[in-house]
Amino acid sequence: MENTTKPQSFRGTVVKTAMKDTATVAVSRYVKHPKYQKYQTRTKKFLVHDEGNTAKVGDQVTIVACAPISKKKTFKLAK
């Protein structure tokens, strides 16, 4: 039987492009606090494989999970 699950993907903003073939993307999510019932924005940064350094700081991008490229890089840029 064939695996039909889609790889994990997120929308985020490029915050750093100082490394070769790597960009740092901040992904925000809107969550409700379990005790105080207030909504807050949680942000997490991911290292993303960016072949050819095409992304610029401030770009809105979609990232997709892939096989590990290095210790901390497990995502790549989608179109």
PyMOL Python script that loads the backbone (N, CA, C, O; Angstrom):
from pymol import cmd

cmd.read_pdbstr("""\
ATOM      1  N   MET A   1       0.844  -1.188   0.000  1.00  0.00           N
ATOM      2  CA  MET A   1       0.000   0.000   0.000  1.00  0.00           C
ATOM      3  C   MET A   1       0.883   1.244   0.000  1.00  0.00           C
ATOM      4  O   MET A   1       1.936   1.264   0.637  1.00  0.00           O
ATOM      5  N   GLU A   2       0.461   2.258  -0.701  1.00  0.00           N
ATOM      6  CA  GLU A   2       1.248   3.477  -0.859  1.00  0.00           C
ATOM      7  C   GLU A   2       0.972   4.465   0.272  1.00  0.00           C
ATOM      8  O   GLU A   2      -0.158   4.582   0.745  1.00  0.00           O
ATOM      9  N   ASN A   3       2.024   5.177   0.701  1.00  0.00           N
ATOM     10  CA  ASN A   3       1.875   6.184   1.749  1.00  0.00           C
ATOM     11  C   ASN A   3       1.263   7.441   1.132  1.00  0.00           C
ATOM     12  O   ASN A   3       1.847   8.029   0.222  1.00  0.00           O
ATOM     13  N   THR A   4       0.096   7.855   1.618  1.00  0.00           N
ATOM     14  CA  THR A   4      -0.615   8.977   1.007  1.00  0.00           C
ATOM     15  C   THR A   4      -0.625  10.231   1.868  1.00  0.00           C
ATOM     16  O   THR A   4      -1.359  11.172   1.564  1.00  0.00           O
ATOM     17  N   THR A   5       0.177  10.271   2.946  1.00  0.00           N
ATOM     18  CA  THR A   5       0.196  11.452   3.791  1.00  0.00           C
ATOM     19  C   THR A   5       1.060  12.540   3.161  1.00  0.00           C
ATOM     20  O   THR A   5       2.073  12.255   2.522  1.00  0.00           O
ATOM     21  N   LYS A   6       0.645  13.780   3.349  1.00  0.00           N
ATOM     22  CA  LYS A   6       1.409  14.913   2.834  1.00  0.00           C
ATOM     23  C   LYS A   6       2.492  15.284   3.825  1.00  0.00           C
ATOM     24  O   LYS A   6       2.305  15.115   5.029  1.00  0.00           O
ATOM     25  N   PRO A   7       3.638  15.792   3.342  1.00  0.00           N
ATOM     26  CA  PRO A   7       4.643  16.262   4.295  1.00  0.00           C
ATOM     27  C   PRO A   7       4.164  17.514   5.019  1.00  0.00           C
ATOM     28  O   PRO A   7       3.357  18.278   4.489  1.00  0.00           O
ATOM     29  N   GLN A   8       4.662  17.717   6.223  1.00  0.00           N
ATOM     30  CA  GLN A   8       4.294  18.867   7.044  1.00  0.00           C
ATOM     31  C   GLN A   8       4.734  20.155   6.349  1.00  0.00           C
ATOM     32  O   GLN A   8       5.843  20.230   5.820  1.00  0.00           O
ATOM     33  N   SER A   9       3.870  21.162   6.352  1.00  0.00           N
ATOM     34  CA  SER A   9       4.240  22.435   5.725  1.00  0.00           C
ATOM     35  C   SER A   9       3.726  23.597   6.559  1.00  0.00           C
ATOM     36  O   SER A   9       2.701  23.488   7.233  1.00  0.00           O
ATOM     37  N   PHE A  10       4.452  24.717   6.507  1.00  0.00           N
ATOM     38  CA  PHE A  10       4.118  25.921   7.269  1.00  0.00           C
ATOM     39  C   PHE A  10       4.313  27.152   6.400  1.00  0.00           C
ATOM     40  O   PHE A  10       5.065  27.121   5.425  1.00  0.00           O
ATOM     41  N   ARG A  11       3.622  28.255   6.762  1.00  0.00           N
ATOM     42  CA  ARG A  11       3.859  29.565   6.145  1.00  0.00           C
ATOM     43  C   ARG A  11       4.604  30.409   7.162  1.00  0.00           C
ATOM     44  O   ARG A  11       4.273  30.406   8.348  1.00  0.00           O
ATOM     45  N   GLY A  12       5.616  31.136   6.691  1.00  0.00           N
ATOM     46  CA  GLY A  12       6.395  31.943   7.614  1.00  0.00           C
ATOM     47  C   GLY A  12       7.100  33.085   6.915  1.00  0.00           C
ATOM     48  O   GLY A  12       6.935  33.290   5.713  1.00  0.00           O
ATOM     49  N   THR A  13       7.884  33.824   7.676  1.00  0.00           N
ATOM     50  CA  THR A  13       8.614  34.987   7.187  1.00  0.00           C
ATOM     51  C   THR A  13      10.107  34.740   7.323  1.00  0.00           C
ATOM     52  O   THR A  13      10.574  34.270   8.361  1.00  0.00           O
ATOM     53  N   VAL A  14      10.852  35.057   6.273  1.00  0.00           N
ATOM     54  CA  VAL A  14      12.305  34.911   6.314  1.00  0.00           C
ATOM     55  C   VAL A  14      12.873  36.016   7.203  1.00  0.00           C
ATOM     56  O   VAL A  14      12.611  37.196   6.970  1.00  0.00           O
ATOM     57  N   VAL A  15      13.656  35.636   8.230  1.00  0.00           N
ATOM     58  CA  VAL A  15      14.217  36.624   9.152  1.00  0.00           C
ATOM     59  C   VAL A  15      15.737  36.736   9.040  1.00  0.00           C
ATOM     60  O   VAL A  15      16.319  37.693   9.551  1.00  0.00           O
ATOM     61  N   LYS A  16      16.395  35.767   8.375  1.00  0.00           N
ATOM     62  CA  LYS A  16      17.853  35.807   8.263  1.00  0.00           C
ATOM     63  C   LYS A  16      18.299  34.972   7.061  1.00  0.00           C
ATOM     64  O   LYS A  16      17.770  33.889   6.813  1.00  0.00           O
ATOM     65  N   THR A  17      19.280  35.495   6.321  1.00  0.00           N
ATOM     66  CA  THR A  17      19.809  34.761   5.169  1.00  0.00           C
ATOM     67  C   THR A  17      21.333  34.818   5.128  1.00  0.00           C
ATOM     68  O   THR A  17      21.913  34.829   4.043  1.00  0.00           O
ATOM     69  N   ALA A  18      21.992  34.854   6.282  1.00  0.00           N
ATOM     70  CA  ALA A  18      23.435  35.045   6.338  1.00  0.00           C
ATOM     71  C   ALA A  18      24.239  33.798   5.967  1.00  0.00           C
ATOM     72  O   ALA A  18      25.413  33.911   5.614  1.00  0.00           O
ATOM     73  N   MET A  19      23.633  32.615   6.039  1.00  0.00           N
ATOM     74  CA  MET A  19      24.371  31.382   5.787  1.00  0.00           C
ATOM     75  C   MET A  19      24.224  30.939   4.338  1.00  0.00           C
ATOM     76  O   MET A  19      23.270  31.315   3.656  1.00  0.00           O
ATOM     77  N   LYS A  20      25.179  30.135   3.874  1.00  0.00           N
ATOM     78  CA  LYS A  20      25.142  29.628   2.505  1.00  0.00           C
ATOM     79  C   LYS A  20      24.064  28.547   2.386  1.00  0.00           C
ATOM     80  O   LYS A  20      24.037  27.603   3.175  1.00  0.00           O
ATOM     81  N   ASP A  21      23.176  28.690   1.394  1.00  0.00           N
ATOM     82  CA  ASP A  21      22.108  27.733   1.108  1.00  0.00           C
ATOM     83  C   ASP A  21      21.168  27.486   2.297  1.00  0.00           C
ATOM     84  O   ASP A  21      20.522  26.440   2.366  1.00  0.00           O
ATOM     85  N   THR A  22      21.090  28.437   3.224  1.00  0.00           N
ATOM     86  CA  THR A  22      20.224  28.290   4.399  1.00  0.00           C
ATOM     87  C   THR A  22      19.544  29.616   4.706  1.00  0.00           C
ATOM     88  O   THR A  22      20.158  30.679   4.619  1.00  0.00           O
ATOM     89  N   ALA A  23      18.274  29.537   5.064  1.00  0.00           N
ATOM     90  CA  ALA A  23      17.533  30.714   5.517  1.00  0.00           C
ATOM     91  C   ALA A  23      16.878  30.368   6.850  1.00  0.00           C
ATOM     92  O   ALA A  23      16.550  29.210   7.106  1.00  0.00           O
ATOM     93  N   THR A  24      16.691  31.378   7.696  1.00  0.00           N
ATOM     94  CA  THR A  24      15.967  31.197   8.945  1.00  0.00           C
ATOM     95  C   THR A  24      14.563  31.751   8.754  1.00  0.00           C
ATOM     96  O   THR A  24      14.392  32.909   8.375  1.00  0.00           O
ATOM     97  N   VAL A  25      13.554  30.915   9.017  1.00  0.00           N
ATOM     98  CA  VAL A  25      12.159  31.291   8.806  1.00  0.00           C
ATOM     99  C   VAL A  25      11.424  31.248  10.135  1.00  0.00           C
ATOM    100  O   VAL A  25      11.474  30.243  10.843  1.00  0.00           O
ATOM    101  N   ALA A  26      10.736  32.342  10.478  1.00  0.00           N
ATOM    102  CA  ALA A  26       9.935  32.415  11.700  1.00  0.00           C
ATOM    103  C   ALA A  26       8.489  32.053  11.364  1.00  0.00           C
ATOM    104  O   ALA A  26       7.867  32.668  10.498  1.00  0.00           O
ATOM    105  N   VAL A  27       7.974  31.056  12.054  1.00  0.00           N
ATOM    106  CA  VAL A  27       6.594  30.602  11.843  1.00  0.00           C
ATOM    107  C   VAL A  27       5.792  30.932  13.096  1.00  0.00           C
ATOM    108  O   VAL A  27       6.148  30.504  14.193  1.00  0.00           O
ATOM    109  N   SER A  28       4.707  31.694  12.938  1.00  0.00           N
ATOM    110  CA  SER A  28       3.861  32.091  14.064  1.00  0.00           C
ATOM    111  C   SER A  28       2.566  31.297  14.067  1.00  0.00           C
ATOM    112  O   SER A  28       2.026  30.952  13.016  1.00  0.00           O
ATOM    113  N   ARG A  29       2.081  31.017  15.263  1.00  0.00           N
ATOM    114  CA  ARG A  29       0.776  30.362  15.395  1.00  0.00           C
ATOM    115  C   ARG A  29       0.007  31.037  16.515  1.00  0.00           C
ATOM    116  O   ARG A  29       0.597  31.591  17.443  1.00  0.00           O
ATOM    117  N   TYR A  30      -1.295  30.987  16.424  1.00  0.00           N
ATOM    118  CA  TYR A  30      -2.196  31.670  17.334  1.00  0.00           C
ATOM    119  C   TYR A  30      -2.803  30.626  18.257  1.00  0.00           C
ATOM    120  O   TYR A  30      -3.571  29.778  17.801  1.00  0.00           O
ATOM    121  N   VAL A  31      -2.471  30.668  19.567  1.00  0.00           N
ATOM    122  CA  VAL A  31      -2.942  29.638  20.491  1.00  0.00           C
ATOM    123  C   VAL A  31      -3.650  30.256  21.687  1.00  0.00           C
ATOM    124  O   VAL A  31      -3.384  31.398  22.064  1.00  0.00           O
ATOM    125  N   LYS A  32      -4.553  29.485  22.276  1.00  0.00           N
ATOM    126  CA  LYS A  32      -5.293  29.921  23.447  1.00  0.00           C
ATOM    127  C   LYS A  32      -4.590  29.407  24.704  1.00  0.00           C
ATOM    128  O   LYS A  32      -4.236  28.230  24.781  1.00  0.00           O
ATOM    129  N   HIS A  33      -4.388  30.283  25.685  1.00  0.00           N
ATOM    130  CA  HIS A  33      -3.740  29.890  26.929  1.00  0.00           C
ATOM    131  C   HIS A  33      -4.677  28.962  27.699  1.00  0.00           C
ATOM    132  O   HIS A  33      -5.855  29.280  27.864  1.00  0.00           O
ATOM    133  N   PRO A  34      -4.169  27.808  28.178  1.00  0.00           N
ATOM    134  CA  PRO A  34      -5.065  26.843  28.823  1.00  0.00           C
ATOM    135  C   PRO A  34      -5.718  27.339  30.116  1.00  0.00           C
ATOM    136  O   PRO A  34      -6.863  26.985  30.397  1.00  0.00           O
ATOM    137  N   LYS A  35      -5.018  28.143  30.897  1.00  0.00           N
ATOM    138  CA  LYS A  35      -5.578  28.605  32.161  1.00  0.00           C
ATOM    139  C   LYS A  35      -6.314  29.926  32.021  1.00  0.00           C
ATOM    140  O   LYS A  35      -7.432  30.068  32.516  1.00  0.00           O
ATOM    141  N   TYR A  36      -5.691  30.904  31.346  1.00  0.00           N
ATOM    142  CA  TYR A  36      -6.244  32.254  31.303  1.00  0.00           C
ATOM    143  C   TYR A  36      -7.149  32.528  30.111  1.00  0.00           C
ATOM    144  O   TYR A  36      -7.744  33.603  30.024  1.00  0.00           O
ATOM    145  N   GLN A  37      -7.263  31.580  29.196  1.00  0.00           N
ATOM    146  CA  GLN A  37      -8.197  31.662  28.068  1.00  0.00           C
ATOM    147  C   GLN A  37      -7.945  32.867  27.149  1.00  0.00           C
ATOM    148  O   GLN A  37      -8.843  33.280  26.416  1.00  0.00           O
ATOM    149  N   LYS A  38      -6.749  33.421  27.184  1.00  0.00           N
ATOM    150  CA  LYS A  38      -6.403  34.523  26.283  1.00  0.00           C
ATOM    151  C   LYS A  38      -5.623  33.951  25.108  1.00  0.00           C
ATOM    152  O   LYS A  38      -4.925  32.945  25.233  1.00  0.00           O
ATOM    153  N   TYR A  39      -5.757  34.608  23.979  1.00  0.00           N
ATOM    154  CA  TYR A  39      -5.029  34.163  22.801  1.00  0.00           C
ATOM    155  C   TYR A  39      -3.680  34.860  22.728  1.00  0.00           C
ATOM    156  O   TYR A  39      -3.572  36.051  23.019  1.00  0.00           O
ATOM    157  N   GLN A  40      -2.650  34.113  22.340  1.00  0.00           N
ATOM    158  CA  GLN A  40      -1.322  34.688  22.204  1.00  0.00           C
ATOM    159  C   GLN A  40      -0.646  34.123  20.949  1.00  0.00           C
ATOM    160  O   GLN A  40      -1.003  33.049  20.463  1.00  0.00           O
ATOM    161  N   THR A  41       0.327  34.864  20.441  1.00  0.00           N
ATOM    162  CA  THR A  41       1.062  34.448  19.261  1.00  0.00           C
ATOM    163  C   THR A  41       2.353  33.778  19.709  1.00  0.00           C
ATOM    164  O   THR A  41       3.155  34.371  20.430  1.00  0.00           O
ATOM    165  N   ARG A  42       2.544  32.543  19.277  1.00  0.00           N
ATOM    166  CA  ARG A  42       3.775  31.813  19.564  1.00  0.00           C
ATOM    167  C   ARG A  42       4.585  31.742  18.276  1.00  0.00           C
ATOM    168  O   ARG A  42       4.034  31.457  17.212  1.00  0.00           O
ATOM    169  N   THR A  43       5.884  31.997  18.362  1.00  0.00           N
ATOM    170  CA  THR A  43       6.746  32.005  17.190  1.00  0.00           C
ATOM    171  C   THR A  43       7.876  31.009  17.375  1.00  0.00           C
ATOM    172  O   THR A  43       8.462  30.904  18.453  1.00  0.00           O
ATOM    173  N   LYS A  44       8.175  30.277  16.303  1.00  0.00           N
ATOM    174  CA  LYS A  44       9.297  29.344  16.315  1.00  0.00           C
ATOM    175  C   LYS A  44      10.109  29.555  15.052  1.00  0.00           C
ATOM    176  O   LYS A  44       9.550  29.780  13.978  1.00  0.00           O
ATOM    177  N   LYS A  45      11.432  29.481  15.179  1.00  0.00           N
ATOM    178  CA  LYS A  45      12.310  29.669  14.030  1.00  0.00           C
ATOM    179  C   LYS A  45      12.794  28.311  13.528  1.00  0.00           C
ATOM    180  O   LYS A  45      13.151  27.438  14.319  1.00  0.00           O
ATOM    181  N   PHE A  46      12.802  28.143  12.211  1.00  0.00           N
ATOM    182  CA  PHE A  46      13.284  26.930  11.576  1.00  0.00           C
ATOM    183  C   PHE A  46      14.419  27.274  10.622  1.00  0.00           C
ATOM    184  O   PHE A  46      14.374  28.295   9.936  1.00  0.00           O
ATOM    185  N   LEU A  47      15.441  26.414  10.580  1.00  0.00           N
ATOM    186  CA  LEU A  47      16.463  26.538   9.547  1.00  0.00           C
ATOM    187  C   LEU A  47      15.957  25.785   8.323  1.00  0.00           C
ATOM    188  O   LEU A  47      15.515  24.640   8.414  1.00  0.00           O
ATOM    189  N   VAL A  48      16.035  26.463   7.166  1.00  0.00           N
ATOM    190  CA  VAL A  48      15.417  25.955   5.946  1.00  0.00           C
ATOM    191  C   VAL A  48      16.462  25.900   4.842  1.00  0.00           C
ATOM    192  O   VAL A  48      17.259  26.826   4.687  1.00  0.00           O
ATOM    193  N   HIS A  49      16.460  24.813   4.074  1.00  0.00           N
ATOM    194  CA  HIS A  49      17.380  24.697   2.938  1.00  0.00           C
ATOM    195  C   HIS A  49      16.873  25.583   1.804  1.00  0.00           C
ATOM    196  O   HIS A  49      15.743  25.434   1.339  1.00  0.00           O
ATOM    197  N   ASP A  50      17.728  26.504   1.369  1.00  0.00           N
ATOM    198  CA  ASP A  50      17.384  27.478   0.324  1.00  0.00           C
ATOM    199  C   ASP A  50      18.456  27.404  -0.758  1.00  0.00           C
ATOM    200  O   ASP A  50      19.431  28.155  -0.728  1.00  0.00           O
ATOM    201  N   GLU A  51      18.272  26.501  -1.706  1.00  0.00           N
ATOM    202  CA  GLU A  51      19.254  26.283  -2.769  1.00  0.00           C
ATOM    203  C   GLU A  51      19.460  27.547  -3.589  1.00  0.00           C
ATOM    204  O   GLU A  51      18.515  28.078  -4.173  1.00  0.00           O
ATOM    205  N   GLY A  52      20.688  28.022  -3.631  1.00  0.00           N
ATOM    206  CA  GLY A  52      20.999  29.211  -4.424  1.00  0.00           C
ATOM    207  C   GLY A  52      20.695  30.526  -3.736  1.00  0.00           C
ATOM    208  O   GLY A  52      20.793  31.576  -4.371  1.00  0.00           O
ATOM    209  N   ASN A  53      20.330  30.511  -2.461  1.00  0.00           N
ATOM    210  CA  ASN A  53      20.021  31.736  -1.698  1.00  0.00           C
ATOM    211  C   ASN A  53      19.022  32.635  -2.419  1.00  0.00           C
ATOM    212  O   ASN A  53      19.310  33.806  -2.668  1.00  0.00           O
ATOM    213  N   THR A  54      17.857  32.103  -2.755  1.00  0.00           N
ATOM    214  CA  THR A  54      16.850  32.854  -3.497  1.00  0.00           C
ATOM    215  C   THR A  54      15.981  33.737  -2.610  1.00  0.00           C
ATOM    216  O   THR A  54      15.463  34.753  -3.075  1.00  0.00           O
ATOM    217  N   ALA A  55      15.810  33.371  -1.342  1.00  0.00           N
ATOM    218  CA  ALA A  55      14.919  34.123  -0.452  1.00  0.00           C
ATOM    219  C   ALA A  55      15.615  35.367   0.093  1.00  0.00           C
ATOM    220  O   ALA A  55      16.826  35.370   0.312  1.00  0.00           O
ATOM    221  N   LYS A  56      14.840  36.410   0.307  1.00  0.00           N
ATOM    222  CA  LYS A  56      15.327  37.654   0.901  1.00  0.00           C
ATOM    223  C   LYS A  56      14.624  37.874   2.243  1.00  0.00           C
ATOM    224  O   LYS A  56      13.531  37.351   2.463  1.00  0.00           O
ATOM    225  N   VAL A  57      15.237  38.636   3.127  1.00  0.00           N
ATOM    226  CA  VAL A  57      14.656  38.926   4.439  1.00  0.00           C
ATOM    227  C   VAL A  57      13.330  39.659   4.252  1.00  0.00           C
ATOM    228  O   VAL A  57      13.248  40.633   3.505  1.00  0.00           O
ATOM    229  N   GLY A  58      12.299  39.182   4.937  1.00  0.00           N
ATOM    230  CA  GLY A  58      10.971  39.790   4.844  1.00  0.00           C
ATOM    231  C   GLY A  58      10.031  39.060   3.911  1.00  0.00           C
ATOM    232  O   GLY A  58       8.832  39.337   3.919  1.00  0.00           O
ATOM    233  N   ASP A  59      10.536  38.130   3.102  1.00  0.00           N
ATOM    234  CA  ASP A  59       9.680  37.379   2.175  1.00  0.00           C
ATOM    235  C   ASP A  59       8.749  36.440   2.932  1.00  0.00           C
ATOM    236  O   ASP A  59       9.142  35.848   3.938  1.00  0.00           O
ATOM    237  N   GLN A  60       7.517  36.303   2.452  1.00  0.00           N
ATOM    238  CA  GLN A  60       6.588  35.306   2.961  1.00  0.00           C
ATOM    239  C   GLN A  60       6.816  34.030   2.161  1.00  0.00           C
ATOM    240  O   GLN A  60       6.707  34.042   0.935  1.00  0.00           O
ATOM    241  N   VAL A  61       7.136  32.917   2.848  1.00  0.00           N
ATOM    242  CA  VAL A  61       7.462  31.676   2.159  1.00  0.00           C
ATOM    243  C   VAL A  61       6.691  30.503   2.757  1.00  0.00           C
ATOM    244  O   VAL A  61       6.177  30.578   3.874  1.00  0.00           O
ATOM    245  N   THR A  62       6.623  29.422   1.989  1.00  0.00           N
ATOM    246  CA  THR A  62       6.068  28.166   2.463  1.00  0.00           C
ATOM    247  C   THR A  62       7.218  27.184   2.588  1.00  0.00           C
ATOM    248  O   THR A  62       8.015  27.031   1.664  1.00  0.00           O
ATOM    249  N   ILE A  63       7.303  26.515   3.739  1.00  0.00           N
ATOM    250  CA  ILE A  63       8.357  25.528   3.937  1.00  0.00           C
ATOM    251  C   ILE A  63       7.730  24.146   4.072  1.00  0.00           C
ATOM    252  O   ILE A  63       6.618  24.002   4.580  1.00  0.00           O
ATOM    253  N   VAL A  64       8.466  23.123   3.607  1.00  0.00           N
ATOM    254  CA  VAL A  64       7.962  21.757   3.580  1.00  0.00           C
ATOM    255  C   VAL A  64       8.984  20.849   4.240  1.00  0.00           C
ATOM    256  O   VAL A  64      10.186  21.000   4.019  1.00  0.00           O
ATOM    257  N   ALA A  65       8.517  19.911   5.047  1.00  0.00           N
ATOM    258  CA  ALA A  65       9.409  18.961   5.706  1.00  0.00           C
ATOM    259  C   ALA A  65      10.059  18.055   4.673  1.00  0.00           C
ATOM    260  O   ALA A  65       9.447  17.707   3.663  1.00  0.00           O
ATOM    261  N   CYS A  66      11.315  17.673   4.936  1.00  0.00           N
ATOM    262  CA  CYS A  66      12.035  16.767   4.043  1.00  0.00           C
ATOM    263  C   CYS A  66      12.969  15.914   4.895  1.00  0.00           C
ATOM    264  O   CYS A  66      12.992  16.046   6.119  1.00  0.00           O
ATOM    265  N   ALA A  67      13.732  15.045   4.255  1.00  0.00           N
ATOM    266  CA  ALA A  67      14.721  14.243   4.968  1.00  0.00           C
ATOM    267  C   ALA A  67      15.773  15.181   5.567  1.00  0.00           C
ATOM    268  O   ALA A  67      16.056  16.226   4.980  1.00  0.00           O
ATOM    269  N   PRO A  68      16.355  14.842   6.708  1.00  0.00           N
ATOM    270  CA  PRO A  68      17.336  15.734   7.323  1.00  0.00           C
ATOM    271  C   PRO A  68      18.508  16.046   6.390  1.00  0.00           C
ATOM    272  O   PRO A  68      19.125  15.150   5.815  1.00  0.00           O
ATOM    273  N   ILE A  69      18.798  17.355   6.258  1.00  0.00           N
ATOM    274  CA  ILE A  69      19.903  17.811   5.425  1.00  0.00           C
ATOM    275  C   ILE A  69      21.132  18.013   6.300  1.00  0.00           C
ATOM    276  O   ILE A  69      22.253  17.772   5.852  1.00  0.00           O
ATOM    277  N   SER A  70      20.939  18.451   7.538  1.00  0.00           N
ATOM    278  CA  SER A  70      22.004  18.568   8.521  1.00  0.00           C
ATOM    279  C   SER A  70      21.377  18.358   9.904  1.00  0.00           C
ATOM    280  O   SER A  70      20.225  17.938  10.012  1.00  0.00           O
ATOM    281  N   LYS A  71      22.141  18.653  10.954  1.00  0.00           N
ATOM    282  CA  LYS A  71      21.639  18.413  12.307  1.00  0.00           C
ATOM    283  C   LYS A  71      20.354  19.183  12.598  1.00  0.00           C
ATOM    284  O   LYS A  71      19.432  18.642  13.209  1.00  0.00           O
ATOM    285  N   LYS A  72      20.288  20.456  12.159  1.00  0.00           N
ATOM    286  CA  LYS A  72      19.130  21.299  12.475  1.00  0.00           C
ATOM    287  C   LYS A  72      18.246  21.610  11.269  1.00  0.00           C
ATOM    288  O   LYS A  72      17.176  22.195  11.444  1.00  0.00           O
ATOM    289  N   LYS A  73      18.651  21.242  10.057  1.00  0.00           N
ATOM    290  CA  LYS A  73      17.874  21.561   8.853  1.00  0.00           C
ATOM    291  C   LYS A  73      17.063  20.356   8.396  1.00  0.00           C
ATOM    292  O   LYS A  73      17.622  19.384   7.886  1.00  0.00           O
ATOM    293  N   THR A  74      15.736  20.419   8.578  1.00  0.00           N
ATOM    294  CA  THR A  74      14.859  19.343   8.108  1.00  0.00           C
ATOM    295  C   THR A  74      13.717  19.893   7.271  1.00  0.00           C
ATOM    296  O   THR A  74      12.741  19.186   7.020  1.00  0.00           O
ATOM    297  N   PHE A  75      13.821  21.143   6.834  1.00  0.00           N
ATOM    298  CA  PHE A  75      12.806  21.757   5.982  1.00  0.00           C
ATOM    299  C   PHE A  75      13.482  22.333   4.737  1.00  0.00           C
ATOM    300  O   PHE A  75      14.672  22.650   4.748  1.00  0.00           O
ATOM    301  N   LYS A  76      12.699  22.461   3.668  1.00  0.00           N
ATOM    302  CA  LYS A  76      13.191  23.123   2.471  1.00  0.00           C
ATOM    303  C   LYS A  76      12.132  24.094   1.987  1.00  0.00           C
ATOM    304  O   LYS A  76      10.958  23.968   2.336  1.00  0.00           O
ATOM    305  N   LEU A  77      12.551  25.067   1.178  1.00  0.00           N
ATOM    306  CA  LEU A  77      11.619  26.057   0.647  1.00  0.00           C
ATOM    307  C   LEU A  77      10.747  25.431  -0.422  1.00  0.00           C
ATOM    308  O   LEU A  77      11.243  24.705  -1.284  1.00  0.00           O
ATOM    309  N   ALA A  78       9.450  25.706  -0.374  1.00  0.00           N
ATOM    310  CA  ALA A  78       8.559  25.342  -1.462  1.00  0.00           C
ATOM    311  C   ALA A  78       8.476  26.552  -2.389  1.00  0.00           C
ATOM    312  O   ALA A  78       9.040  27.604  -2.087  1.00  0.00           O
ATOM    313  N   LYS A  79       7.782  26.413  -3.509  1.00  0.00           N
ATOM    314  CA  LYS A  79       7.703  27.539  -4.449  1.00  0.00           C
ATOM    315  C   LYS A  79       6.886  28.679  -3.906  1.00  0.00           C
ATOM    316  O   LYS A  79       6.726  29.699  -4.577  1.00  0.00           O
TER     317      LYS A  79
END
""", "prot")
cmd.dss("prot")
cmd.show_as("cartoon", "prot")
cmd.util.cbc("prot")
cmd.orient("prot")
